[in-house]
Amino acid sequence: MAYIAERITVNPEQCGGRPCIRGMRIRVSDVLDLLASGLSYTEVLQELPDLEMADIRAVLKFVARRLDHPVLVAV
């Protein structure tokens, strides 16, 4: 298992190697799907009781960093 960001882990033998929260079988995408469905942070924590508020913040920070990468354009 490798930590690829604070509280975000990747294990090739768990969840198909997708990023998870602290080695649990809760994927980053699971948390994002719940938030995108309109659940509040409190509701996400109720839905996934093993999560902590810091995990949700780590998910958002991780995804923001993954999406904010430079794009090089050849001219």
Secondary structure, 3 states (H helix, E strand, C coil): CEEEECCEEECCCCHHHCCEECCCCCEHHHHHHHHHCCCCHHHHHHHCCCCCHHHHHHHHHHHHHHHCCCCCCCC
